[in-house]
Amino acid sequence: MRMVELVGAAAAGSRVSVPIDGTDQVDLVRRWAEATGNTVLVVHDQAVDLVRGRVEDPIRALPPEARPGHRLWLYTNLHCNLACDYCCVSSSPHAAPRILSAAEVRRLVDEATDLGTRELYLTGGEPFLRPDIDEVIGIATGSLPTTVLTNAMVWTGRRRDLLERLDREGLTLQVSLDGASGELHDLHRGAGSFARALTGVRTAISLGFRVRLAATLAADAEDAAQQVLDLAERLGLDPEEQLIRRVARQGAASDGLVVSRASLVPEVCATADGFWWHPLVALDPAMRVADPGASLDQVISEVRDEYRAFRLEGDLLAHTFPCA
């Protein structure tokens, strides 16, 4: 009756807060809203906020590949052989490894497969610093198409042997290469790192791996971006499949794009320390979603609900406060 009275008295398109006595009433509110053509905006501890009327689901408005749960990101470890000055998670040779155990990787991959996840991304740190990275990659590729992010600089000796043994099926190596020469790349990653990375790229290509280049550049570095695409073409890679991304003000970066939960389309990410809104923000306390060991199903549901609320609330505010 409280819902009927409160929502019935509200103007179409307006926001209404309905008090609840416990979480067991949330499902009742959701079912009532669905049956009566209203929209749940966000669930609080003691209330559910609704919008009067039917509003398009912002999750369905996203392309399928951008919907939370389509991809799962796993930080295999947080230590690295480099200390890039814009690293979003402040990885370095001195960073705590924070290794996500192979058993936890298997649990998450199994859950992701059951939930309909379509892609896995393994990142770090430098994943190939893990002595058991071949086992971790095998767990991932055994279930879903997998991309491993790497700086391609550590494939010598035992690690070169490990690389050669990896199954090429369903595996992409995404190599960080910030420019078509050492001018930009070495500026951020250290002297000589470009030459070693390019050698690694050529090694991976020669061994038959699918390779993608990923350049992290400042917003005004359009010439450098095109040079990376040109380099990819010279290496026999499809320029359309390469990735150009911008520096974000996270981790070690002192400049770059400022992001928030409300502004960043989520891509669920797991580390040894828990679950995060997006791999870009996997050290930011404001972006933490859940503790380690949480159910992936619950994490994805909570992220979808929160993202839906951000988008619906933004649309509602835009409607409520027109400028003309």
Backbone bond lengths (Angstrom), bond angles and torsions (degrees), N, CA, C in turn:
res aa  C-N    CA-C-N  psi(-1)  N-CA   C-N-CA  omega(-1)  CA-C   N-CA-C  phi
1 M - - - 1.452 - - 1.530 111.99 -
2 R 1.357 115.71 -37.25 1.470 118.34 177.66 1.524 110.29 -61.02
3 M 1.343 116.92 -41.57 1.461 120.13 179.49 1.520 110.54 -62.24
4 V 1.323 116.24 -47.10 1.467 120.46 -177.96 1.518 110.33 -59.81
5 E 1.334 116.55 -45.53 1.459 120.32 -177.77 1.521 111.81 -66.40
6 L 1.345 116.18 -48.38 1.464 119.70 -175.49 1.527 112.03 -67.23
7 V 1.333 115.82 -47.52 1.460 119.47 -177.67 1.526 110.48 -71.45
8 G 1.318 116.24 -38.19 1.456 119.44 -179.47 1.513 113.54 -63.61
9 A 1.335 116.80 -29.86 1.469 120.40 -179.42 1.517 113.26 -84.77
10 A 1.346 117.26 -8.25 1.469 121.27 -176.01 1.520 111.09 -88.00
11 A 1.327 115.33 152.93 1.464 120.83 176.12 1.524 109.90 -73.97
12 A 1.307 116.63 150.89 1.463 121.14 178.03 1.528 110.40 -58.09
13 G 1.324 115.72 135.09 1.453 120.85 179.30 1.505 114.36 84.45
14 S 1.328 118.59 -1.73 1.461 121.16 -178.70 1.520 111.18 -91.51
15 R 1.315 115.64 165.62 1.463 122.70 -178.01 1.529 109.89 -97.01
16 V 1.336 115.57 137.02 1.456 121.93 -178.96 1.522 108.40 -131.47
17 S 1.339 116.90 134.55 1.454 121.88 176.57 1.520 109.41 -103.59
18 V 1.331 116.14 120.35 1.464 121.85 -178.54 1.526 109.10 -106.32
19 P 1.339 119.23 116.77 1.471 120.85 179.45 1.535 110.95 -65.15
20 I 1.334 115.91 144.51 1.468 121.21 174.83 1.526 108.19 -128.76
21 D 1.334 115.70 155.34 1.456 121.22 -178.02 1.526 112.82 -95.68
22 G 1.342 116.99 -6.36 1.461 120.75 -179.71 1.506 110.42 175.94
23 T 1.329 115.53 167.95 1.471 119.89 -176.70 1.519 112.18 -65.65
24 D 1.346 117.98 -20.68 1.458 120.10 179.54 1.520 112.19 -66.89
25 Q 1.345 116.69 -15.96 1.463 120.02 179.88 1.533 112.77 -89.41
26 V 1.337 116.58 -8.69 1.465 119.43 -177.86 1.522 110.52 -62.56
27 D 1.329 116.89 -44.05 1.465 119.54 -178.88 1.525 110.81 -63.84
28 L 1.324 115.89 -36.86 1.470 119.78 177.30 1.523 110.71 -60.78
29 V 1.338 117.12 -44.65 1.460 121.06 179.38 1.521 110.63 -63.32
30 R 1.329 116.14 -44.20 1.478 119.88 -179.79 1.534 110.30 -59.96
31 R 1.330 116.69 -46.66 1.472 119.88 -177.63 1.533 111.26 -66.08
32 W 1.326 115.95 -38.79 1.463 119.19 178.28 1.523 110.89 -65.45
33 A 1.334 116.44 -43.57 1.465 120.28 179.66 1.520 110.98 -61.52
34 E 1.334 116.60 -42.92 1.462 120.62 179.48 1.525 110.76 -62.83
35 A 1.335 116.09 -41.86 1.466 120.24 -176.43 1.517 112.46 -72.26
36 T 1.335 117.47 -26.16 1.465 120.63 -174.89 1.522 113.50 -105.09
37 G 1.331 116.74 4.78 1.456 119.02 176.02 1.504 114.74 78.40
38 N 1.358 116.99 29.09 1.459 121.74 175.36 1.521 109.51 -113.35
39 T 1.323 117.27 170.90 1.463 121.27 -171.82 1.520 110.91 -125.77
40 V 1.344 116.79 125.41 1.463 121.15 173.58 1.524 108.87 -72.52
41 L 1.321 115.67 128.43 1.458 120.97 -179.03 1.514 111.23 -94.57
42 V 1.332 117.67 -55.52 1.464 121.51 -178.45 1.522 108.61 -158.02
43 V 1.342 115.26 148.84 1.462 121.62 179.40 1.524 108.84 -106.06
44 H 1.334 117.34 125.29 1.456 123.54 174.29 1.525 108.87 -105.39
45 D 1.341 116.87 179.04 1.462 120.61 -179.92 1.535 111.83 -63.89
46 Q 1.322 116.72 -38.03 1.452 119.76 -174.02 1.531 113.83 -125.08
47 A 1.317 116.55 14.08 1.462 119.44 -179.60 1.527 109.83 -160.48
48 V 1.310 114.87 156.91 1.465 121.84 171.70 1.521 107.12 -121.71
49 D 1.329 116.61 126.29 1.464 121.24 177.23 1.521 109.59 -91.99
50 L 1.323 115.75 131.12 1.460 121.93 179.15 1.521 110.27 -121.58
51 V 1.316 115.16 158.31 1.464 121.95 167.94 1.524 106.58 -107.89
52 R 1.335 115.70 129.51 1.460 117.33 178.98 1.526 109.47 -72.98
53 G 1.319 114.80 120.21 1.456 121.02 -179.28 1.526 111.19 110.78
54 R 1.302 115.62 167.88 1.460 122.57 -179.07 1.521 109.48 -88.11
55 V 1.329 116.36 128.32 1.461 122.44 179.14 1.526 108.41 -122.92
56 E 1.316 117.15 139.72 1.464 120.51 179.68 1.524 110.36 -59.10
57 D 1.325 116.55 135.65 1.465 121.54 179.54 1.528 109.05 -68.86
58 P 1.342 118.00 118.89 1.472 120.23 -178.70 1.530 113.02 -63.14
59 I 1.333 117.67 -26.20 1.465 119.84 177.89 1.526 110.00 -65.48
60 R 1.331 116.22 -44.71 1.465 119.70 179.93 1.517 112.04 -68.98
61 A 1.322 116.78 -22.55 1.466 120.03 178.98 1.522 111.82 -73.66
62 L 1.340 117.38 -18.85 1.463 120.51 178.41 1.527 110.15 -77.06
63 P 1.341 117.36 151.09 1.468 118.65 169.52 1.533 109.26 -58.38
64 P 1.329 118.70 147.33 1.474 120.22 -177.18 1.521 113.67 -51.57
65 E 1.337 117.34 -39.15 1.466 120.21 -177.19 1.519 113.20 -71.33
66 A 1.335 117.49 -12.59 1.469 121.01 179.89 1.528 112.73 -101.36
67 R 1.312 118.15 -2.02 1.460 120.38 -177.49 1.527 110.32 -77.36
68 P 1.330 117.92 138.16 1.468 120.50 178.77 1.523 111.27 -54.93
69 G 1.324 115.53 128.10 1.457 121.23 -177.81 1.512 113.55 105.39
70 H 1.344 117.41 -18.79 1.469 118.92 177.17 1.524 110.21 -64.36
71 R 1.339 116.35 -42.08 1.466 122.65 176.53 1.523 109.32 -113.78
72 L 1.318 115.48 149.84 1.465 121.21 168.87 1.522 107.94 -125.70
73 W 1.328 115.30 127.60 1.455 121.87 177.56 1.520 109.54 -102.54
74 L 1.327 117.03 132.93 1.456 122.52 177.24 1.529 109.08 -123.74
75 Y 1.327 116.17 121.01 1.461 120.20 171.53 1.521 107.24 -81.99
76 T 1.325 117.02 103.70 1.461 120.37 -177.29 1.528 111.21 -66.58
77 N 1.328 116.24 -30.67 1.468 122.72 -179.98 1.523 107.08 -167.73
78 L 1.338 116.48 164.05 1.465 120.28 -178.19 1.523 113.67 -114.38
79 H 1.339 119.07 -2.60 1.462 118.57 178.33 1.530 109.73 -91.46
80 C 1.339 115.42 157.20 1.464 120.80 -171.70 1.522 109.75 -150.19
81 N 1.325 116.28 157.26 1.465 120.73 175.30 1.530 111.77 -81.00
82 L 1.341 117.45 -9.87 1.454 122.34 177.81 1.528 110.23 -116.73
83 A 1.327 115.62 164.81 1.471 121.55 174.35 1.524 107.42 -131.76
84 C 1.328 116.92 70.51 1.466 122.07 -176.07 1.524 109.96 -63.26
85 D 1.337 116.13 139.35 1.463 119.42 -172.63 1.523 114.00 -75.39
86 Y 1.352 118.26 -3.92 1.454 119.98 176.13 1.535 111.37 -120.97
87 C 1.334 118.11 12.81 1.469 120.57 -174.79 1.523 110.78 -56.95
88 C 1.315 116.93 124.71 1.460 121.16 -174.11 1.522 112.87 -69.67
89 V 1.333 117.88 -16.56 1.466 120.22 178.36 1.528 111.74 -121.83
90 S 1.336 116.41 17.62 1.473 122.35 174.42 1.524 112.82 53.30
91 S 1.324 117.30 40.76 1.461 120.73 176.61 1.523 110.12 -71.44
92 S 1.333 115.55 151.37 1.466 121.76 178.44 1.517 108.24 -170.94
93 P 1.340 118.15 173.41 1.465 119.50 175.09 1.527 112.75 -63.29
94 H 1.342 116.82 -18.39 1.459 120.98 -177.40 1.526 113.30 -101.11
95 A 1.321 117.21 -3.68 1.462 120.42 -179.37 1.525 110.74 -71.00
96 A 1.321 116.39 148.07 1.464 120.49 175.03 1.525 109.20 -62.05
97 P 1.336 118.29 133.32 1.482 119.82 -174.96 1.527 114.23 -59.34
98 R 1.323 117.86 -38.37 1.473 121.58 179.95 1.525 110.82 45.77
99 I 1.296 115.89 57.03 1.465 121.61 -174.27 1.530 110.45 -77.08
100 L 1.317 115.49 128.78 1.458 122.02 173.45 1.525 106.82 -81.96
101 S 1.315 117.27 115.73 1.461 121.08 -172.01 1.522 111.95 -60.69
102 A 1.327 115.52 153.22 1.462 120.37 177.87 1.528 110.63 -60.73
103 A 1.342 116.63 -34.98 1.463 119.71 178.63 1.526 111.04 -64.94
104 E 1.343 117.27 -40.94 1.459 120.43 178.40 1.528 110.85 -69.26
105 V 1.334 117.03 -37.51 1.457 120.14 174.89 1.524 110.16 -58.27
106 R 1.327 115.64 -44.83 1.473 119.14 -179.78 1.525 111.44 -62.68
107 R 1.342 116.68 -43.18 1.466 119.80 178.28 1.518 111.19 -59.16
108 L 1.330 116.31 -46.93 1.458 120.62 -177.02 1.528 111.68 -67.82
109 V 1.324 117.02 -39.41 1.459 120.24 178.57 1.525 110.32 -65.12
110 D 1.336 117.03 -42.48 1.469 120.24 178.26 1.527 110.83 -62.37
111 E 1.336 116.91 -44.54 1.461 120.27 178.87 1.526 110.83 -64.28
112 A 1.329 116.14 -42.96 1.464 119.88 -179.56 1.527 111.15 -61.17
113 T 1.320 116.15 -41.94 1.466 120.34 179.29 1.524 110.56 -61.59
114 D 1.331 116.44 -44.48 1.464 120.54 179.74 1.529 112.08 -64.69
115 L 1.340 116.94 -29.89 1.464 121.46 -176.51 1.528 112.94 -86.79
116 G 1.338 117.24 -3.23 1.452 119.89 178.07 1.515 115.31 91.11
117 T 1.337 117.32 14.15 1.465 120.42 174.57 1.525 108.86 -59.97
118 R 1.330 116.47 143.95 1.468 120.67 -174.32 1.530 113.94 -108.92
119 E 1.342 117.67 -20.76 1.468 120.36 -176.54 1.521 110.31 -142.96
120 L 1.320 115.82 144.92 1.462 122.19 173.37 1.524 108.95 -117.26
121 Y 1.327 115.13 140.78 1.454 121.39 174.95 1.524 108.51 -125.35
122 L 1.320 116.93 125.20 1.459 122.70 176.52 1.519 108.30 -106.35
123 T 1.328 116.68 125.53 1.455 119.86 -175.24 1.520 109.94 -140.97
124 G 1.336 116.42 -179.64 1.456 122.13 -179.79 1.521 109.44 -153.56
125 G 1.307 115.13 -153.88 1.446 129.89 35.43 1.521 112.55 34.17
126 E 1.317 112.56 -171.33 1.461 119.86 174.67 1.523 107.94 -107.65
127 P 1.341 117.12 107.57 1.468 119.40 -176.39 1.522 114.30 -56.08
128 F 1.345 117.74 -32.24 1.466 119.51 -175.75 1.529 112.92 -76.95
129 L 1.330 117.77 3.14 1.462 120.14 169.08 1.522 111.55 -80.82
130 R 1.312 117.30 -16.46 1.467 120.42 176.14 1.521 109.83 -71.69
131 P 1.319 118.78 129.34 1.470 119.11 179.01 1.522 113.14 -66.91
132 D 1.351 117.09 -22.78 1.465 120.41 -178.93 1.519 112.60 -106.94
133 I 1.330 117.38 24.89 1.462 119.55 -175.81 1.526 111.59 -62.71
134 D 1.331 117.68 -29.18 1.460 119.06 177.46 1.530 111.31 -64.23
135 E 1.347 116.77 -37.93 1.464 120.17 176.28 1.527 110.56 -65.13
136 V 1.331 116.53 -43.85 1.465 121.42 -178.78 1.527 110.50 -63.46
137 I 1.331 116.67 -45.44 1.465 120.03 178.80 1.527 110.17 -63.68
138 G 1.334 116.92 -38.75 1.459 120.27 178.45 1.521 112.51 -62.56
139 I 1.340 116.75 -39.57 1.470 120.79 176.01 1.524 110.22 -60.46
140 A 1.325 115.67 -43.80 1.461 120.48 -176.99 1.525 112.09 -69.02
141 T 1.311 116.90 -52.98 1.470 120.09 -175.71 1.518 112.19 -69.57
142 G 1.332 117.24 -19.39 1.459 119.75 176.51 1.509 112.68 -69.37
143 S 1.335 116.95 -13.65 1.464 120.36 -177.70 1.515 113.92 -120.53
144 L 1.344 117.66 -39.65 1.456 120.89 -171.29 1.525 110.72 -145.02
145 P 1.340 118.03 154.58 1.466 119.62 171.26 1.520 109.83 -56.10
146 T 1.317 116.01 133.51 1.468 121.32 -170.35 1.520 111.11 -130.02
147 T 1.331 115.19 137.99 1.458 122.23 173.15 1.521 108.09 -116.89
148 V 1.330 116.15 132.02 1.456 121.40 176.83 1.518 108.39 -110.63
149 L 1.327 117.15 123.31 1.466 122.01 176.90 1.518 108.79 -85.95
150 T 1.332 116.70 132.81 1.457 121.44 -174.67 1.521 110.10 -152.60
151 N 1.341 116.34 155.50 1.469 119.16 172.10 1.522 111.79 -91.38
152 A 1.347 117.55 -1.83 1.469 123.81 173.06 1.527 113.44 61.83
153 M 1.322 118.21 22.85 1.466 121.09 -173.90 1.526 114.17 -105.42
154 V 1.326 118.53 -3.30 1.462 119.80 -171.51 1.523 112.63 -115.09
155 W 1.329 117.83 14.31 1.459 120.20 -176.85 1.521 111.93 -86.42
156 T 1.300 115.45 69.60 1.463 122.24 174.24 1.522 108.08 -131.75
157 G 1.323 116.28 158.53 1.454 120.69 176.56 1.519 112.69 56.32
158 R 1.346 116.63 -128.94 1.458 121.86 -177.18 1.523 112.02 -60.00
159 R 1.334 116.31 -36.51 1.473 118.93 -178.57 1.528 111.10 -70.31
160 R 1.317 116.99 -31.53 1.470 119.37 175.13 1.532 109.23 -66.08
161 D 1.316 117.26 -41.24 1.465 120.47 177.52 1.526 110.58 -62.53
162 L 1.332 115.61 -41.90 1.466 120.67 178.85 1.529 110.34 -61.39
163 L 1.335 116.12 -44.66 1.457 120.70 179.31 1.521 111.14 -58.39
164 E 1.301 117.06 -44.73 1.462 121.01 -177.81 1.526 111.76 -63.37
165 R 1.337 116.89 -29.29 1.465 120.28 -177.24 1.524 113.14 -81.07
166 L 1.324 118.05 -13.85 1.461 120.42 -177.06 1.530 111.20 -66.26
167 D 1.331 115.42 143.49 1.459 121.83 175.62 1.525 108.64 -72.72
168 R 1.316 117.53 127.91 1.475 120.89 -179.53 1.519 112.29 -76.80
169 E 1.325 117.53 -20.17 1.453 120.98 -175.40 1.527 110.42 -67.99
170 G 1.326 116.17 125.20 1.459 120.83 175.90 1.506 114.62 73.83
171 L 1.340 117.89 16.76 1.465 121.26 -176.76 1.526 110.48 -124.49
172 T 1.335 116.23 131.66 1.460 123.00 172.89 1.520 108.36 -121.17
173 L 1.325 116.42 136.49 1.463 122.19 174.05 1.520 107.61 -101.98
174 Q 1.332 116.57 115.13 1.464 121.32 179.69 1.524 108.00 -100.08
175 V 1.325 116.09 112.17 1.469 121.86 -171.80 1.526 110.38 -103.63
176 S 1.315 116.07 128.87 1.467 121.78 178.01 1.530 108.77 -74.71
177 L 1.321 116.14 120.97 1.463 121.56 179.56 1.526 107.55 -145.09
178 D 1.317 115.78 99.62 1.467 120.89 -171.14 1.527 112.36 -91.06
179 G 1.312 115.33 65.43 1.452 120.56 -179.49 1.513 110.83 128.55
180 A 1.320 115.90 171.84 1.461 121.46 -179.32 1.515 111.78 -99.55
181 S 1.337 116.94 8.58 1.461 122.81 176.13 1.520 107.56 -153.92
182 G 1.321 115.79 178.59 1.455 119.49 -179.27 1.516 114.57 -76.01
183 E 1.328 117.87 -7.09 1.459 120.62 -173.52 1.535 111.79 -57.19
184 L 1.333 117.40 -50.48 1.464 120.81 178.53 1.525 111.98 -89.59
185 H 1.318 115.25 -44.91 1.464 120.20 -175.98 1.533 111.31 -56.30
186 D 1.316 116.34 -51.35 1.470 119.73 -177.13 1.519 112.22 -70.57
187 L 1.319 116.35 -25.41 1.463 119.98 177.94 1.521 111.05 -59.99
188 H 1.326 116.18 -38.25 1.458 121.00 -177.54 1.527 113.44 -96.23
189 R 1.344 116.72 -24.14 1.462 119.67 -169.93 1.530 114.10 -115.41
190 G 1.326 117.70 -11.05 1.461 119.72 178.33 1.514 112.54 113.86
191 A 1.322 116.42 146.07 1.469 122.38 -176.84 1.526 111.05 -57.45
192 G 1.332 115.16 134.11 1.460 121.27 176.87 1.512 114.85 84.51
193 S 1.327 117.79 -6.10 1.463 119.53 -175.56 1.531 112.22 -71.23
194 F 1.352 118.02 -31.36 1.461 119.62 -179.99 1.524 110.62 -64.13
195 A 1.325 117.35 -46.99 1.462 120.53 -177.94 1.527 110.67 -60.54
196 R 1.319 117.07 -41.62 1.465 120.52 -179.94 1.526 110.83 -68.68
197 A 1.323 117.18 -38.35 1.464 120.24 178.86 1.529 110.88 -66.00
198 L 1.326 116.36 -42.51 1.460 119.82 179.99 1.526 110.75 -64.75
199 T 1.311 116.80 -37.31 1.463 120.26 174.47 1.522 110.10 -60.61
200 G 1.333 116.28 -42.31 1.459 120.23 178.03 1.519 112.54 -63.30
201 V 1.328 116.75 -40.48 1.470 120.66 177.31 1.526 109.95 -59.45
202 R 1.313 116.27 -47.43 1.468 120.26 -179.01 1.530 110.89 -64.98
203 T 1.317 117.30 -35.95 1.465 120.76 176.80 1.523 110.22 -62.42
204 A 1.327 116.75 -48.41 1.463 120.27 -178.86 1.525 111.57 -61.93
205 I 1.338 116.59 -41.64 1.471 120.14 178.80 1.525 110.08 -63.48
206 S 1.328 116.56 -43.40 1.470 120.46 -178.37 1.524 112.04 -65.11
207 L 1.336 116.74 -26.98 1.467 120.65 179.77 1.528 112.25 -87.40
208 G 1.327 116.86 1.30 1.458 120.23 174.26 1.512 115.43 89.72
209 F 1.337 117.67 16.49 1.460 119.77 178.05 1.528 110.61 -83.49
210 R 1.319 115.03 150.18 1.462 120.88 169.32 1.522 106.88 -77.69
211 V 1.332 116.71 124.34 1.459 121.85 -174.37 1.520 109.80 -121.16
212 R 1.326 115.40 137.38 1.460 122.07 173.22 1.527 107.64 -125.16
213 L 1.327 116.99 135.79 1.457 121.18 174.25 1.527 109.03 -91.56
214 A 1.335 115.98 141.50 1.462 121.31 177.86 1.517 108.28 -130.85
215 A 1.316 116.76 117.74 1.467 121.92 -178.81 1.521 109.63 -108.69
216 T 1.320 116.44 128.04 1.460 121.88 174.65 1.518 107.67 -103.03
217 L 1.342 115.96 114.09 1.457 121.03 -169.83 1.525 110.48 -133.31
218 A 1.321 115.24 157.77 1.463 120.49 173.52 1.528 109.48 -67.71
219 A 1.304 116.16 158.93 1.465 121.48 -175.10 1.525 113.01 -61.10
220 D 1.341 118.76 -25.15 1.458 121.16 -176.62 1.532 112.81 -98.40
221 A 1.335 117.67 14.61 1.464 120.86 -174.30 1.526 111.52 -98.31
222 E 1.319 116.89 50.23 1.467 120.58 -177.10 1.527 111.86 -64.91
223 D 1.325 117.58 -38.82 1.464 120.08 179.00 1.521 110.62 -62.46
224 A 1.335 116.83 -42.50 1.461 120.98 179.08 1.525 110.81 -64.27
225 A 1.315 116.61 -37.33 1.461 120.33 178.72 1.526 110.80 -62.02
226 Q 1.321 116.51 -45.65 1.461 119.79 179.55 1.519 111.22 -64.84
227 Q 1.324 117.23 -36.25 1.462 120.92 178.40 1.523 111.77 -63.96
228 V 1.322 116.88 -35.85 1.467 120.10 176.35 1.529 109.91 -64.75
229 L 1.318 116.80 -43.16 1.463 120.46 179.11 1.529 110.96 -64.36
230 D 1.317 116.19 -38.18 1.471 119.96 177.41 1.532 110.39 -65.40
231 L 1.327 116.63 -41.03 1.463 120.63 178.07 1.529 110.34 -62.55
232 A 1.315 117.06 -42.35 1.457 120.63 178.57 1.524 110.84 -57.56
233 E 1.328 115.60 -43.14 1.467 119.32 179.38 1.522 111.35 -63.51
234 R 1.335 116.89 -39.87 1.466 119.96 178.45 1.524 111.83 -65.34
235 L 1.328 116.05 -27.95 1.466 120.60 178.87 1.527 112.12 -84.28
236 G 1.328 116.71 -0.88 1.457 120.45 179.87 1.516 113.69 87.17
237 L 1.339 117.39 15.44 1.456 122.12 179.18 1.526 109.90 -99.11
238 D 1.310 116.56 151.02 1.456 121.26 179.66 1.527 109.40 -76.04
239 P 1.346 118.75 116.50 1.472 120.57 -179.90 1.522 113.15 -55.89
240 E 1.341 117.19 -29.93 1.458 120.78 -178.33 1.524 112.34 -67.80
241 E 1.323 117.88 -19.30 1.465 121.17 -176.71 1.525 112.88 -96.85
242 Q 1.322 117.64 -1.54 1.463 120.23 -178.32 1.530 109.75 -84.82
243 L 1.319 116.16 162.77 1.459 120.81 -172.92 1.525 110.68 -121.46
244 I 1.320 115.44 127.25 1.465 122.25 173.17 1.527 106.94 -115.88
245 R 1.326 116.91 122.24 1.466 119.92 -179.20 1.519 109.10 -130.77
246 R 1.317 116.11 164.49 1.460 121.91 -176.26 1.524 111.15 -101.66
247 V 1.314 115.59 154.98 1.461 121.54 175.17 1.524 108.53 -69.68
248 A 1.323 116.63 135.45 1.467 122.23 175.46 1.524 109.01 -112.54
249 R 1.312 116.10 147.78 1.459 120.32 -179.70 1.522 109.26 -80.58
250 Q 1.322 114.00 76.96 1.459 122.91 178.81 1.521 108.89 -139.53
251 G 1.317 117.37 155.03 1.452 120.61 175.34 1.510 112.70 60.85
252 A 1.343 116.12 -121.66 1.458 121.61 -176.78 1.522 113.24 -80.70
253 A 1.329 118.02 -11.75 1.468 121.23 -174.71 1.526 111.42 -74.81
254 S 1.328 115.84 131.89 1.466 120.63 177.12 1.524 111.65 -97.70
255 D 1.326 116.99 -6.02 1.457 122.00 -179.41 1.520 108.07 -143.72
256 G 1.329 116.36 168.75 1.453 120.61 177.75 1.520 112.25 124.95
257 L 1.328 115.30 -173.02 1.448 121.22 -178.72 1.525 110.75 -65.87
258 V 1.319 116.41 137.33 1.461 121.57 175.65 1.528 107.56 -95.24
259 V 1.337 116.43 126.42 1.460 120.65 -176.92 1.527 109.61 -121.80
260 S 1.323 115.21 159.86 1.459 122.11 177.79 1.516 108.34 -146.26
261 R 1.318 116.57 171.77 1.463 119.85 177.09 1.526 110.30 -59.80
262 A 1.313 116.78 -38.50 1.455 120.03 -177.42 1.519 112.73 -71.93
263 S 1.338 117.71 -27.92 1.466 120.18 -174.50 1.520 113.38 -97.90
264 L 1.326 117.66 -12.73 1.462 121.40 -172.61 1.528 109.54 -108.42
265 V 1.336 117.04 119.30 1.463 120.25 174.70 1.529 107.68 -63.52
266 P 1.332 119.07 122.68 1.466 120.42 -170.64 1.522 113.82 -73.04
267 E 1.326 115.03 145.09 1.463 123.43 168.37 1.524 105.72 -133.29
268 V 1.312 117.22 107.74 1.462 121.92 -170.22 1.522 110.69 -57.67
269 C 1.325 114.63 135.74 1.462 121.95 -172.21 1.525 108.62 -136.47
270 A 1.336 117.16 138.25 1.464 122.03 178.01 1.521 110.07 -120.71
271 T 1.329 115.53 138.73 1.462 122.62 170.77 1.520 107.20 -127.62
272 A 1.326 116.19 178.41 1.458 119.83 175.61 1.519 111.50 -63.06
273 D 1.335 117.24 -18.57 1.466 121.80 -177.20 1.518 113.96 -96.27
274 G 1.334 117.92 -3.37 1.456 119.69 179.56 1.512 112.96 138.08
275 F 1.340 115.31 -157.92 1.460 122.06 -175.81 1.520 109.67 -114.67
276 W 1.341 115.25 147.79 1.452 121.84 -172.33 1.509 110.03 -134.76
277 W 1.332 114.37 159.97 1.468 122.62 -177.27 1.520 112.34 -64.02
278 H 1.320 117.08 -33.26 1.468 121.63 -172.41 1.528 107.55 -164.52
279 P 1.350 118.99 148.55 1.474 119.48 179.87 1.520 113.85 -61.97
280 L 1.319 117.05 -24.30 1.455 120.91 179.25 1.524 112.32 -65.29
281 V 1.322 117.66 -23.23 1.466 121.75 -169.76 1.525 112.03 -123.34
282 A 1.330 116.37 32.14 1.461 120.77 -171.12 1.527 114.58 -78.60
283 L 1.331 117.67 11.89 1.467 121.24 170.35 1.524 111.27 -124.29
284 D 1.317 117.22 -4.22 1.459 122.21 -173.38 1.527 109.51 -84.70
285 P 1.347 118.60 115.35 1.470 119.85 -178.44 1.525 113.54 -56.27
286 A 1.336 116.80 -30.74 1.462 119.94 -179.43 1.525 112.24 -71.24
287 M 1.333 117.08 -12.83 1.459 121.38 -176.43 1.531 112.81 -106.76
288 R 1.316 116.74 4.49 1.458 121.18 -178.94 1.523 109.54 -73.48
289 V 1.338 116.33 139.25 1.459 121.63 -176.58 1.525 112.06 -109.56
290 A 1.348 117.63 -43.05 1.468 119.92 -174.58 1.523 110.69 -157.17
291 D 1.321 115.35 164.11 1.459 122.26 179.59 1.522 111.27 -76.07
292 P 1.347 117.58 161.93 1.469 120.21 172.87 1.527 110.45 -56.96
293 G 1.315 116.04 146.94 1.456 120.12 178.11 1.508 114.72 85.73
294 A 1.334 118.21 -6.13 1.464 120.66 179.46 1.526 110.45 -64.60
295 S 1.311 116.17 153.56 1.460 121.57 176.09 1.519 110.02 -67.37
296 L 1.328 116.29 129.52 1.464 120.09 179.27 1.524 110.64 -62.87
297 D 1.304 117.23 -36.04 1.465 121.57 177.48 1.527 110.48 -57.62
298 Q 1.344 116.47 -47.27 1.447 120.64 -179.81 1.523 111.42 -66.35
299 V 1.332 116.83 -40.62 1.466 120.71 179.63 1.519 110.80 -60.62
300 I 1.334 116.80 -49.14 1.465 120.39 -179.07 1.533 110.48 -62.51
301 S 1.328 117.34 -40.34 1.464 120.40 179.12 1.522 111.34 -62.45
302 E 1.336 116.43 -43.67 1.460 119.81 -179.86 1.526 111.32 -66.04
303 V 1.333 116.85 -39.85 1.463 120.31 179.20 1.526 110.22 -65.27
304 R 1.323 117.39 -43.05 1.467 120.44 177.94 1.522 111.30 -61.08
305 D 1.342 116.00 -44.45 1.469 119.71 -179.44 1.525 110.94 -62.66
306 E 1.333 116.39 -42.26 1.464 119.29 -177.86 1.525 110.75 -68.91
307 Y 1.328 116.30 -42.94 1.469 119.57 178.55 1.532 110.01 -62.76
308 R 1.333 116.06 -42.85 1.465 120.41 178.92 1.533 110.15 -58.66
309 A 1.325 116.03 -42.53 1.462 120.19 -179.73 1.527 111.27 -64.88
310 F 1.342 117.32 -42.48 1.468 120.06 177.46 1.517 111.22 -57.61
311 R 1.329 116.26 -47.78 1.459 120.15 -176.15 1.534 111.34 -68.85
312 L 1.330 116.18 -44.20 1.461 118.44 -179.89 1.521 111.11 -64.73
313 E 1.327 116.30 -40.75 1.459 119.66 -179.86 1.522 110.74 -66.18
314 G 1.338 116.68 -38.61 1.463 119.87 177.30 1.515 111.30 -62.28
315 D 1.339 116.65 -42.97 1.465 120.32 178.31 1.524 110.66 -65.02
316 L 1.327 115.82 -38.24 1.461 120.05 -179.66 1.519 111.01 -65.40
317 L 1.329 116.54 -43.44 1.475 120.40 178.84 1.530 110.70 -64.37
318 A 1.347 115.11 -40.01 1.457 118.59 178.88 1.532 110.93 -62.05
319 H 1.329 115.39 -35.35 1.463 120.42 179.50 1.545 111.02 -74.63
320 T 1.336 114.83 -37.08 1.457 119.64 -174.01 1.512 112.56 -77.26
321 F 1.352 117.66 -30.09 1.455 120.82 -174.88 1.529 111.45 -121.41
322 P 1.340 117.34 63.43 1.468 119.30 176.28 1.522 110.98 -67.43
323 C 1.316 115.79 153.26 1.467 120.80 -179.29 1.520 112.66 -93.38
324 A 1.311 117.85 -14.79 1.464 119.68 -179.31 1.522 109.09 -156.62
